[in-house]
């Protein structure tokens, strides 16, 4: 329990810093006079390197002390934030974000494996949802804090606060127990890695659940972190503080529904909550561009956040359908495929926003955000809903077997 809370605290600090820059990152990138597509690339660029390194991070955590890997990731996160805050041009900002991706891959993938290994099967959903809840708690306070800091001290200031928070996160990480796997690193040759990957991919349910999570990551960066801040700033004329407030409301409602959902999924299974999340999120996403002011957009994002919280047991679901002796490989693949959503979401939806934007005379931005990119995001979510229906749910099957025996 103490270890889970410790790990959750570190994740809270990381996500507090990360979410601080969320409301200002698109505007900061736009200040270098680039298109919505290139703005989207800044949002997704850190996910490019994270996606590439998720699998190597999983393999490193299979052999080396997971605590040391997480600390290395935190140091890189702190360093990249300083570079981003000092960026003199667009290219430097992209490079800083890619370094952040390296740090995020080392920390997040290893932390997920660490948590999965210390969580027992009976309470896996509860502990992993607590972890996700703390992750989202950081997302609750970060946007408002970051928006206010940007309004008071300039648009670069949140990056330096982010660097300080990730640096402080090293301290509680040092108190975590060392956790390594036995085995010889030399045995992890290319052929054996490919064999293990093939074994993980041979489980259809792993692929189906991972695709569902992919769409949630697609939505998270493509809609929440890219389209919503741009829509709020350019269509509604809201400042950084107001945008941060809106994203905080979404984080609060997500935390409210996500934390208890883990325990519920331990009793009813994982598939129903995740399927409902996909379907309901598709509906509210279409409503977002019809917001007309701060109040209506806040209401839309509040509902959006609440239904996103239903996805709380997703990491536990991935663990359930993964081969027990291939957990590091499974988590690496899961993070890599999920991060592909981080990459594609901002790029695709940013591009669609570019080609469908309504130009405004006298403005430096590409134009008013239209409805079309939100509709595309909703269609992808509905597709993921029908795909997920074919996945197995080991927890539900175990519960049903126990009920039958009794």
Secondary structure by P-SEA (a helix, b strand, c coil): caaaaaaaaaaaaaaaaaaaacccaaaaaacccccaaaaaaaaaaaaaaaaaaaaaaaaaaacccaaaaaaaaaaaaaaaaaaaaacccaaaaaaaaaaaaaaaaacaaaaaaaaaaaccccaaaaaaaaaaaaaaaaaaacaaaaaaaaaccccaaaaaaaaaaaaaaaaaaaaccbbbbbcccccccaaaaaaaaaaaaccaaaaaaaaaaaaaaaaaccccccaaaaaaaccccccaaaaaaaaaaaaaaaaaaccaaaaaaacccccaaaaaaaaaaaaaaaaccccccaaaaaaaaaaaaaaaacccaaaaaaaaaccccaaaaaaaaaaaaaaaaaaaaaaaaaaaaaaabbbbccccccccccaaaaaaaaaaaaaaaaaacccccaaaaaaaaaaaac
